[in-house]
C-alpha cells in the first residue's frame, strides 16, 4: 500500500510530455479524437512518452 502511494506521488510530481503542437489541435475532429483517447494518452505522457 505504501509503495502504491509513493508511486502515485512520483507520477504527480513528474511534468507531462508536451501536448501536440500542430495546426489541427483547434479542429473539432481532432479535439474529438483527443477526447476519445485522452484516457490512454495522458498516462503515457505521464510516463514520458511523447
BELHUWO-V549020 format. One record per backbone hydrogen bond with DSSP energy under -1.0 kcal/mol. NH is the residue of the N-H (numbers start at 1). CO is the residue of the C=O. Records with the same first field share a line. If there is no record, write none. Layout:
BEGIN
NH = CO, CO
END
This chain:
BEGIN
5 = 1
6 = 2
7 = 3
8 = 4
9 = 5
10 = 6
11 = 7
12 = 8
13 = 9
14 = 10
25 = 22
27 = 24
31 = 27
32 = 28
33 = 29
34 = 30
35 = 31
36 = 32
37 = 33
38 = 34
40 = 37
41 = 37
42 = 38
44 = 40
45 = 41
46 = 42
48 = 45
49 = 44
END
